[in-house]
Amino acid sequence: MSLRLPGNELSGRGVGVRVAEDQYASDTISLQRIEQDVYESIESKPLIIAPGGFFDANWFNEFTSKTTKSEDVTRCIYNLGPGADEHHVEKILDPSYLDSEADTFKRLQSTLKSSVTSATAWLGEAGGAYNGCRNLVTNGFVFSFCALLWHRLMGRNVLLTSFSGIHQVVEIYLDDTSLSLAATSIRDPMPLHSTGAVWNAIKDYILQLQKRELGERLLHRTMGSLSKTAHEMSIDGDEPPPQYIVKESTFGPIDSSPPLIPIPIIDISLLSSTSSPSSIEELEKLRSALSSWGCFQAIGHGIPDSYLDKVREVAKQFFALPVDEKRKYSRADRDGEGHGGDLIVSEKQVLDWSDRLALKILPEDERRLNLWPESPAEFREILHDYSMKINSVLDLLFKAIAMSLNLEADCFLKQFGERAHLIARFNFYPPCPRPDQVLGLKPHSDKSGMTVLLQDKEVEGLHVLKDDQWFRVPIIPHALVVNVGDQMQIMTNGIIKSPIHRAVTNSEKLRISVAVSNEAEPEREIGPAEALIDEKRPRLYRNVKNYAAINFECFQKGEIAITTVKI
């Protein structure tokens, strides 16, 4: 038996309106006192369940710090949006909705584990919609979505489902020690004769999940050589397995030494104003560089040379750690954050000869500190400090680009949102015996708004494609290479370009680089700035959400993501 607080659509970020953490905590404590009075003489007391409809780490941290005696905090799933949405089925068919919900549930679990409360995470309503589900979601497919979410997040074996009552309460029992019970109330009645069809849909959907998981296991067997990282194979003197060999590419054969051509150099210290002739000239250079190359070497960034050397050094020290030490920070399957190589999404995928450590820096409450290396000792401090310095550089550049296009300075920053993502990625390219057949990084355009790259101080490897010709990017030891990402190409309606680039391997020398990039909030829609659309230059791209996910999928397939959002 449980006592459940109402108002799940008002917790966290809420739907239109929200209940503050203090008020919610106060109500929870009041309910606990009532429970103690009513059940004073009874040994077995109900659980106190505090529902949460919209995850907000700050909200939950504050709430749990004041309700230390709560037994459970639920995660009510509303990632399908309002009940009146006519596109529920299309959303359910998109696996990213399920995957994103799994990530959110993990974050709730992590928040509770790090708090002073003893509460555990429990999955509550899983219909996926809020504000009146109506007949649009009272169908077998949506109920199967409900079952699948329970199956995925709370257990593996669905034992029983039943439908009862005028409002069709769906009950799903799971094979765990507590036989957890989920109840999703649907406001519009569903005819009882459809119960069998609903149950069949649930079984079919769970079977699809099992087939998917079986397929992934078979895929990992097919890619069997991946028990070793590229670094481990390099140390052991192994030849690259077939999965790493570039057989054919729309971007031509591998040439490890194409022409070396200086890309534009911009002194970004001159971009903060338009009051001097030198600043105006540098803004013009910036616009020209980004509309023709999509990248440049940034000098005048204000970060001391000695500090950049320290960033490179801690990166090398991390990748030099013993294998067992680095495994502490390994990414999970289908998770891009942590240490490892490519995510495997297809048996036809060509893999990169590199090891990476990818970490989310912002929003700060979404940092997964368990993946932040504790060795070298200075790593965490330098990671935070360097990323914040680069974030300031990015803010400066977005404002400068806006000014160069005669737009309001914060035009692009507004599109990214207050909770834009900042990602740091440490890249390690070990020596490779077949640099003529293996790439360190496949040709791609960045999924970001912009990427700032700290190159290796001595070893070249970055190539940029311009006019169907590859060019080597020279090393300027203490300059930062700035690449425009696809999100900025979209926002500028194609005026500035997101360049195709790649990293080649070297048969004798290892190479490292450190990339910091930003991305718009995943659920925030981005699109071309209205001021950049007219009769002479019509809209080139549609508005899009979660572009990073689109780009990632295309990258692993060797496709160009920006073409998929073109009008």
N, C-alpha and C positions, 0 to 999 in steps of 0.2 A: 504494500500500500504506500501511496505517496501523497504529499501535499505540495501542490504546484502553484507558484505565483503566476497571476495573469500578466498580460502586457508584454508578451514576447516580441511583438512587432514594435515595441517602444524602447527596447533595450539596445545597447550598442549605438549604432548610428540611427536606428529607428526608421519608420516610414513617414516622412513628412514631419513628424513630431517625435520627441524622444523623452525618456525619463532620465534625469541626471543620476549619476552613480550613487551619490549620497542618499537620495530619496529611495532608490531601489534597495540599497543596503539597509536603510532604516525599516522599510517594509518587510524585508526578509527576516530581520531580527525580531520584529513584532510577531511575525508568523511563528517563529521558533518559540517565543515565549508562550503564545497561545497553545501551541502543541504540547509544551511541557506541562501546562496547567491541565489541559483536557486529558492527557494520557499519563498523568502523574503516577497512578498506581499500576500502570500497565508496562510490563518489561519491554515488549516489542513495540517500538514507536515508528510512525511513518517516516519515510525519507523526506527531507526538505529539498525540493527541486526548484532551482531558479532558472527560468528559461532565458535564452539569448537568441534573438532572431538575426542580428546583424553583427558580425564580429568586428570589434574595435579593441585592439590590444590595450590601449590606454584606459578605456572604459572598464574592461574586465580586470585589469591590474588594480585599479582603484576600488572596484566593487569587492573583489576577493580579499583585499587587505582589510576590509571592514566587516566581512562576514566569514570569519574563520571557521565557523561551525556548520557551514553549508555542506550537505553530503554530496550533492550533484549539481552541476551546471550543464544545462542542455544546450545543444546546438540545433536550433530550428532552421531548416534549410529553405531559403527563399531565393536561391540563385536563378530561378526561372523568371523572376520579376512578378508583376501583378497578375492576378487571376484572369483579368480581362484580355490579356495578350493573346492574339490569334495565332501566334507563332510558337506555341509551346512544343509542339511535336518536333519542329525543325531544331529547336534548342536541345531537346532531349537526344536527338540523333547525333548531335555534335559532341564527341567525347570530351572536348575541352571543358564543358560545363561540369561533367562529373569529376574530371581531374582537378579542376580548380577548387571544387568543394572538398575533395580529399585533402588538398593542401591547407585549406582554411581550418578543417577539423583538426589537423595535426598542430596548427598554430594555437588553437584553443587548448589542446592537450598540453602543449609546451608551456603556455601561459600559466595554466593551473599547477603544473609541476614546479615551476619556479616561484610560486606564490606561497604565502604562509598558510593558506587554507588546506584542508585535507580533502577537499571536494575532488571528484573525478568527472571527466567529460562523458556525457551521455547524449546520444542522438535523439532529439525530440521529433517534432513534425518534419516529415520528409516528403511532403507532397510537392515541394519546390516552389510554390506560389503563395502570395499573400494578398490581403484585401479582397477576400471573397473568391473562392476558386471557381465557382459557377460551373456550368456544364462543359465549358471549354477544357477543363482538366479532369472531369469525372469520366475518364475513359480508361480502358485496360492498359494503354501504353503508359499513361502517367502513373497509375498504380504500380506498374512494373518498375517504373523509375524509382518510386518510393521503396520498393522491395530491394532493388539493386543497391541503393545507397546504404540501406541497413546492412545488406550482405557485404558490401565493400568496406564499410567503416567500423561496424560493430561485431562482425563475426563472419563466418564462411558458410555455415550450413543453415539454410532456411528450412525449418521443420514444419511450419503450419501457417496458413493465412486464413482468416475468416472475415466475413462481412456481416454486420448486424446493426439493427436499429434503423430508424427512419432516415437518419443522416449518414448512413453508411460509414461506420467507423471501421477502418482497416486495422487489423491486428496482425503483427508479424512476430513470431517467437523465434529466438535464435539459440543455437546450441552453445551456450556458455553457462558458467556456474550459477548465474543469477536468473537465467531465462528471461532476459530483458524484454519488455513489452513496449511496442510503439503504437501510438494511436493517432491517426490522422483523420480529423473530422472534415467531411466534405459537406458544404452547406446545401447543395442541391441534391436531392435523392437520386440514386441510380437504381434502375429496375433490378430486382433480385435475380431475374433470369440471366443477367449478364455476368453474374459472379463466376461461372465456369470459364467464360471467355477471358475474364480478368486474370484468373489463376493460371490459365494456359499462357497468357502473355507474360506473366511473371516468370513462369518456368522457362519459357523460351528465351527471355532476356538473360536470366542467370546462366543458361546454357551458352549463350553468346559470350558472356564474360569468361566462362570456363574455357571456351575455345580460344578466346583471345589470349588468356594466360598460358594455355598450352602452346599456342603459336609462338609466344614470346620465348618460352623455354626452348622450343625447337630452334628458333632463330639464334639464341645464344649458343646452342650446340653447333649450329652451322658456322658461326663465327668463333669457333673454338679457340683459336690462337689468342683470343683476348684475355686469357688467364694472365698474360703478361702485358704490362704497359709498354709503350714505345721506348721509354727510358730503360726498362729492364731488358728488353730485346737488344737495345744498343749496347748495354754493358756486357751482355752474354755473347755478343757477336753474331746474333741471329740475322738471317736474311729476312727482309720484310715479307710477311705472308701475303697471299694473293689479294686479301681484302684491302691492302694498302696500295696496290699497284693501279696507277691511272692508265686505263686502257684507251679511252677516248674521251674527248671533252669538246664542248661547243666553244671553248676558249683556246683551242689549239694545243699542241704538244708542250711538254715542259721544256723550257729553255732556262737553265739556271743562271745565265748571264746575258740577259737582253741589254739593250743600250741603257747607259746611265744618263739620266737627264735631270737637271735640278728642277724640282717642283718649286712653286712660289714660296718666298720667305716673307712673313708678315711680322712686323714689330707690334705686338698687341698692346704694348704700353701706350700706344698712340691712339687707341680705339675708343677710349672712354669719353671723348668729347668731340664736338665738331667745330670748335671755336678757332682752331689754328689751321693754317694751310697744310701743315704736315699731317694733321689728323684727318683732314678731308681727303688728302692724297692716299693715306693708308686705308681708309674706308673704301675708296675706289679700287685699290689693289685687292682688298678682301673680296669685294663683290666679283671682280674679274676672275680671281683665283677659284672661287667656289662655283662660278657658272661654267668655267672651262675645265678645271681639274677636279673640283670637289674635295680638294685637300690642300694643305700647305704646311710648311714648317713654321712653328710659332716660336719667336724669340721675344725677349722683353716680358716674360711671364712672371718674373719676380721670385722664382723658386731657386735657391742657391744651387750651384753646381755640385757642391759637396753633399747636399741633401739628396739630389737625384742619384748620385753614386751610392748612397746608403740604401735607397729604395731598390736599386739593382742588386745590391749585395745581399739584402735579406731575402730577395726572391731566389737567388742562387743557393743560399744557405738552406732554404726550405726544401728545394728540389734535391739537394744533396743529402737529406735526412735518410736514415734507413727505411726500407720499404714498410716495415711494420709500423713505424712511427707515422708515416704519411697515410697509412690505411685508417688511422683514427679519424681522418677528415675526408674519407671517401664519400662521394655522392651516392645516393640510392639510385636504383633503376628508375628510369624516366624522370630523373631529377637533375636539373642543370646546375645546381649549386653544390659546391664541394670539390674534392680533388678527383681527377680521373681523365680519361680520354673522351672520345666521341660517345654521345648517346646513340645506341643502335636502334634504328627505326626500320631498316630494310636490309634484306640479305644482299641486295645489289649495291648497297651503300659503299662508297670508297672512303676509307678511314684516313684520318690525318695522323702523321708521324709527330705527335706532340702529346705532352701531358699538360693539364691545365688545373688551375685552382681558381674557381669562380665564387665570388662572395657578394651578397647584397649589402650595401652600405646604408642606403636610404630607401624607405623611411627607417629611422633608427629603431623603431619598435618592432620591425620585421627582421632585424638581424638574427641570424642563427649562430650564436656565439659558439655552439658546440663544434662548428666547422671552422672556426677561426683558429689557426695554429697557435699553440702556446710556445712553440720553438720554431725559429730563434726567439730569444727572450723579448726582443724589441718588435717582433713582427706585428702584433696587434696595434701597438701604439703608432707605429709608422704607417700601417694600413689606414687607420682612421685619419691621421694627420694629413697624409698625402692625398687621400680621397677628398678631404674637405678643401684642400688647396686647389685641386683640379675642379671641384664643383664651383668654386669662385671663378676660375678661368672660364668654365662653361657659361655661367651667368653673364659674364662680360661679353663673350662671343655671341650669345643669342641676342643680346641688346644691340651689339654692333651690327649684326646682320640685319636686324629689323631697321635700324637707322639707315643702313646702306640701301634699303629698299623703300625708304620714305614711309615707314610704318611706325606706329607707337612702339616705344622701346620694349615694353613688356608683352608685345603681341604674341610672341612664340612661347614665352614662359607661362602665360596664362593657359595655353593649350596643354602644356605638360601637366599642369595641376600642382596643387600644394603638396601632394604625396607622390610626386614623380619618383621613379626608381633610379638609383645610382648603383651601378654594378662595377666591381673591380675584377679584372681577370689577369692572372699571372700565367704567362705562356712559357713553356720550356720545350725547345726543339733540340733533341739529342742528335748526335752524329748519326747519319744514315748511310749505309753502304750503297744505296741506289738512288742518289739525288736526281738521276735522269728519269726515274719512273715513279717517285714517291714525293708527295707534297707535305709540307708541315701544316698547311691550312688551305683548304679548298678555295677556289675562286668564289667570291661572294660580295655582296654589299651589306653594310652593317644595318642591323635592325633598329639601331638607336636613333636619337635625335642627332647626337654628335659623339664621336669617340676621340679621346686624347690618348695617344700612344707614346710611351717612353721606349725608344728602341734600345737594343743592345749597343753598348758603347763602341764595339769593335767589329762585330760580325754582321754583314748585310744579310738580307733575306726577304725584305718587303718589296713586292712588285705591285704596280698600279697599271690598270688597263686604260689606255686613252686612244681613241680613234682606231680601235681594233689592234693596237700594238701594245705589248707589255714593256714597261720601263722599270728599271731598278730605282728605288728611292735611296738617295745617298744618306749617309749618317752624318748628322751634325750633332756631336756628342751631347750637348746640353740644350738642344732644341726639342720641342714636343711636336710630334706629327699629329695634325688634326684632320680627321676624316668626317665629312658630312655623312649622316645616316639617312636611311630611307624615310624616316619620319619627318625630317626637315625637307627632303625633296617633295614630300606630299604637301607639307604646310606652305611651302613657297610656290606651289603649283608648278613645279618643275624648273623654276628659274635657277636654282642651284642644284647641283648634281650629287648623287650618292655614288662614289666611284666603286667599280669592281676591283678587288685587290686579292692578293694571295700571299702566302709565305712559302718559300722554297726551303729545301733541306741542304745540309752541308755534310760532305763525307768525312770531314776531319774535325770540325769545331762545333761545339754546342752553342746555342743562341737562346737568349731570353728576351722577353718584352713584357711590359706591364700596360694594360689598357684599362681606362676608366671611361664608362659611357653612361648616358642617361636615357631613360625611356619614359614616355607618358604613362600616367596611371592606367593600368590595364583596362579598366571599365570606362575610361574617359574617351569620348569620341574625338578624333583629330581629323582635320581636313584642310584644304587650301584656304589661306586667309582671303576673306571676301574682297579686300582691296586689291588683290593680285589677280582677280578674275574680271575679264571684260570681253568685248567683242573680238578684239585682236588676239587676246589670249584666253580662250574659253577654259572652263574647268577641265583639268586633265585627270584628276583622281577623285574617287568617291570618298566619303567620310568612312572611317573605319575605327573599330575598337580592337584592343589587344593585338596590335600589329606585330609585336614581338613574337607571338606564337605562330602567326602566319609565316613570318620570315624564317623562323627556326625550322619549320617543317620543310619549306622550300630549300633551305640551305643543305639539309641532310640529303635531299634528293638531287642536289646539283642544279636546282632551278633558280630563277631570278624572281624574288618575291614581289618586287615593285610592279611587275607587269600584271600581277593578279588583281591589283586594286585600280588599274587604269580604266578610265571610262571609254 
